Every structure is written in structure tokens, then in C-alpha cells.
Amino acid sequence: MASGHRAGTVWPVISHSTAVGVTSALAEAVVDLDAVAANVRTIAAVTRTDLMAVVKADGFGHGAVPVARAALAAGATWLGVTSSAEALALRDSGVGAPILSWLHRPDEDFGPLLAAGVDVAVSTLPHLRAVAAAAAAATSGGPAMVQLKVDTGLSRNGARHGSDWADLVALARAHEMAGSIRVRGVWSHLADADQPGSPLVRRQVSAFRTAVRVARAGGLDPVLLHLANSGAALTAPATRFDICRVGLALYGVDPGGGRDIGLRPAMTLRSSVVNLKQVPAGTGVSYGPDHVTAEPTTLALVPVGFADGLPRNAEGRAEVWVGGARCPIVGRIAMDQCVVDVGDRPVRLGDPVTVFGPGPDEPTVTEWARWAGTNPNDVLTGIGARVARRYQGVAA
């Protein structure tokens, strides 16, 4: 039986580990940094490109700084984040690797990012002017490093293909000539990367190549081209340029496409049994009640709920691992707790409960996402701050 499933043990002893959060936390997310490192090596063996480890949203809930260090040690060459706050938090923690930050207000003060040596993604003329102005006002001198984003079909961020992109390229070149910026990269994002062979992916690759030609014809010389995210990096070779951005796959979750390359899930969410009661048939469970027991059974209370990241949409389908078996969550998932029907299993007060883990015995985060009608990213990033993080593996 896997570690952490032994009856009578609240938390297993984890070697090479550090804990973040109070020791009295009612739930714990164990993050295997060796799994993160192994995933970097596994993905790189497939893509044969450099990798940008995406550690936005606090490393998909795993912890941005520990994950970044593990990924870099395993060979990742870049880090990707959403915001200035995320980028500067990495710098403040001593992470000196190249970072791309890609979502900003046009009136943001870009000075701190530039001073920290962070590349700024730019999609609009106002953003580009603001970055150039910050670089011109900086006392340290030197151009701001920017990466221009083109919208190739996602219709989210990025300059729209056509005149918007041409105008952005022209202004970027003018600022390059003035010495305020340097265009290091050109990039875009895919809309249907989890569908191998998608016609939309093929159209976006073509649009991206056209945008790069426009940029070079406009006098720019980007040395870093990137389009592929996790799903495309593993299944669509045409999307692999100089670097692939890996998010979900970095954390050991199949991003779609069904290709099993041996990724190792990096997070295990655990709690324990804090109450047990034997109840007769016809007993209502939790609010409503939405569930009534059909026969005599034992109910176990687990102190983890939707405030900790358990999606309420999984009610009626979700299971946890307790007492050496999968057992169903019954009734509504509450803010702080849920009820598990353990039947006649020999479960005791204080026994460990695995909400999700690497499998195959315990449920996985992919299963939880399916039960909730969402994706694994949603589940992982929803694990709340009061869930203590514990790091294990030599990278810790």
C-alpha cells in the first residue's frame, strides 16, 4: 500500500522535505519536486527544444519559487508568469533566470520590471510606448527587452493579424532605432492545442509564420520564437519553435491528446478523518439534505471543503482514498468539510485521507476535474492558501 495510506497515521514522514504553512493545518498539499524535475526532462526529450516553465498562479498552486528552482535545475531555461508581482516575487527570492511577464495594464510602472531584468510581453501600441518610456527614464541605461505577441486565432491578448500587427512592428522598430527597447522575441498562443491534428492549430502555425516574416521584413530580428504550450509541445511538432512553454505538463498532468509519455503528477492533497459516526438507513447527510443513506453505514468527516479547493460541482461523483479503498463523498461539499461514506471499512479517527494523488489507487486531479466538469488547471489553482504546502524530493 502506498505511503500515507496506513491506518492510524495522520501525516507520513517525508524525507528531504520542507513545510510551508502552520503545522496544525487540517489539510496538506505534498509537492514532489523530483516529479517536477523529471517532467522537465521527459518533456524536453520529446520536444528537443528549450523549455519555458510556466509558474504563474503560484506555480499552478504548487509554489512558484520551489517549482521554478526545480524546473531550472532540471534544464528549463526560461520562466513564464502573468504579472509583474509574480515576476518580482521570483527575483526577490533570488531566482535569476530569464523571465517573461505577459499581462499588464497600459499605465503600469514598468520600471521595477526593467530594473529586475524581466522581459515584458507587449501586444498594443500604448503598452509599447509605456515600456519604452520607462526604459528611457531608467538611470541604469540599456534597452528594455520586449517580446511582441501576435493574435493568431485565440482572440484574446496579442496584436490582431494585419494592420495592428504591422503597426506594432513599425513602432517597435522605431523604438529599437532610438535605443529604448530591444525586441527579443515574437510569440503567440494556441486555441485548440489539446486536439491533435486540429485544423485551427495548423492555421495558427501558418499565421504565426506570416507574422514572423512581417516582423523581420520590418527590420526586427527576434531570436526567440514560441507558440507551443503543453498540449502542442507534446503532440504537434510544427508548433515547436525555439522554445516551448510548458504549464500543466510541468506539474505531471496530461494536457490532452492522450499521449502517455510518463509524466509524474507533482501534487498529492491529503487530510484526515476528524469524526466518525455510525448511522441508520434514512439518515440525511449535509445540507438539504441532498443525500440520504440507503442502508446503515459509517460516515467519516474530512476537514477540507470548497474553501480549500474541492469543487462543489463534483458532488455526487467525487471519491477519496481512505481505509485502503476509494470511498464516495456524500451530500453537499461545505466550505470547510465534506462527508465520506466509508461503509463497513475499518476506518479510525485520525486515519489519513488522500483527496487526490498520482494514482492509480487514489483519485487523480484529472478525475476530480472530470467530476466537476472543469479542467485540472482549475482544480490545482483552486487549492486554498490555508492548505499547508509540504515539499519533498532532493530538490527541496
Secondary structure, DSSP 8 states (H G I E B T S, - for coil): --TT-STT-SS---TT-EEES-TT-S-EEEEEHHHHHHHHHHHHHHH-SEEEEE-HHHHHTT-HHHHHHHHHHTT--EEEESSHHHHHHHHHTT--S-EEE----TT---HHHHHTT-EEEE-SHHHHHHHHHHHHH-SS-S-EEEEEEEESSS-SSSEETTHHHHHHHHHHHHHHHHTSEEEEEEE---SSTTSTT-HHHHHHHHHHHHHHHHHHHTT---SEEE---HHHHHH-GGG--SEEEESGGGGT---SS---------EEEEEE--EEEEE-TT-EETTTTSEE-SS-EEEEEES--TTTT--GGGTTT-EEEETTEEEEEES---SS-EEEE-TT----TT-EEEEE-S-SSS--HHHHHHHHTS-HHHHHHTS-TTSEEEEESTT-
